[in-house]
Amino acid sequence: MGKITLNNMKFFAYHGCFAEEATIGTHFTVDLSMDVDTTKPQKSDDLFDTVDYQAVYLMVKNEMEKRSNLLEHVSERILKRLKGEFPLVKEATITLHKMNPPLGKSIVGSVSVTLNTNEIDA
């Protein structure tokens, strides 16, 4: 079993509970780690025998463009779609970071939510 990880994918999106967040948006980063049986592509050197991480990136980008109030909601949507579209993924973990969250006068670099495919309903 191998692990394919897309680190630090950057997006500008409009997720959040406050009206201002839906209007002005903010920056997000996504880390996505996927457990994949890499035995066949290790030998074949063929993209069709593994998970195409460009296709995974485009799927994540598409889901990040759909507004949600909660990071948990976006994260679950991404994991469900990942499992549906990429059957070679045995298990996956996502961490979704919201950069510079609006927490009053506090200075916080980011907040994040981490979910695993084992923790969501199929």
C-alpha positions in Angstrom: 0.0 0.0 0.0 1.3 3.4 -0.9 0.3 6.9 0.0 -0.3 9.7 -2.5 -0.5 13.1 -0.9 -1.4 16.5 -2.4 0.0 19.1 0.0 -0.8 22.7 0.4 -3.4 23.1 -2.4 -4.3 26.8 -2.4 -7.8 28.2 -3.0 -9.7 31.4 -2.6 -13.3 30.6 -1.5 -16.3 31.9 0.3 -16.9 29.4 3.1 -18.0 30.6 6.5 -20.9 31.4 8.8 -20.6 35.2 8.6 -22.2 37.2 5.8 -18.9 39.0 5.2 -17.2 35.7 4.5 -19.7 35.0 1.8 -19.0 38.4 0.3 -15.3 39.0 0.6 -14.0 35.4 0.8 -10.6 34.2 2.1 -7.7 31.9 1.4 -7.8 28.2 2.2 -5.3 25.4 1.9 -6.0 21.7 1.6 -3.9 18.7 2.3 -5.2 15.4 1.0 -3.5 12.0 1.7 -4.8 8.9 0.0 -3.9 5.3 0.7 -3.6 3.5 -2.7 -2.4 0.0 -3.7 0.6 1.1 -5.8 1.9 -2.4 -6.6 0.7 -2.4 -10.2 1.9 1.2 -11.2 5.2 0.6 -9.5 5.8 -2.1 -12.2 3.8 -0.7 -15.1 4.8 3.0 -15.0 1.3 3.6 -16.4 -0.9 6.5 -15.1 -4.0 4.5 -15.7 -2.9 2.0 -13.0 -2.9 4.6 -10.3 -4.8 7.7 -9.0 -4.3 10.7 -11.3 -3.5 13.5 -8.8 -4.3 16.2 -11.4 -7.8 14.8 -11.6 -8.0 14.7 -7.8 -6.8 18.3 -7.7 -9.5 19.4 -10.2 -12.2 17.6 -8.2 -11.1 19.3 -4.9 -11.0 22.7 -6.8 -14.6 22.1 -8.0 -15.8 21.3 -4.5 -14.0 24.3 -3.0 -16.0 26.5 -5.4 -19.3 25.4 -3.8 -20.0 27.6 -0.8 -20.5 26.0 2.6 -20.9 27.5 6.1 -18.6 24.9 7.8 -15.2 23.4 7.0 -16.6 20.1 8.2 -19.2 20.2 5.4 -16.7 21.0 2.6 -14.3 18.3 3.9 -16.9 15.6 3.9 -18.2 16.6 0.5 -14.6 16.2 -0.9 -14.0 12.8 0.8 -17.4 11.4 -0.4 -16.7 12.5 -4.0 -13.2 11.2 -3.8 -14.4 7.8 -2.8 -17.1 7.8 -5.5 -14.8 8.9 -8.4 -11.5 7.2 -7.5 -12.1 3.6 -6.5 -8.4 2.9 -6.2 -8.4 5.1 -3.0 -8.7 2.7 -0.1 -8.7 5.4 2.6 -8.1 9.2 2.7 -7.5 12.0 5.1 -8.2 15.6 4.4 -7.1 18.7 6.4 -8.8 21.9 5.3 -7.2 25.1 6.6 -8.9 28.5 6.7 -6.3 31.2 6.7 -6.7 34.3 8.8 -10.2 33.4 10.2 -12.3 36.3 11.5 -12.0 35.8 15.2 -12.6 39.4 16.4 -9.4 41.2 17.3 -7.5 37.9 17.7 -4.6 37.1 15.4 -4.8 33.4 14.3 -2.9 32.2 11.3 -5.4 29.5 10.5 -8.0 27.1 11.8 -8.4 23.6 10.3 -10.6 20.6 10.3 -9.2 17.0 9.6 -11.5 14.2 8.5 -10.8 10.6 7.4 -13.0 8.5 5.1 -13.5 6.1 8.0 -15.3 8.8 9.9 -17.9 9.7 7.3 -21.1 8.0 6.0 -20.7 6.6 2.6 
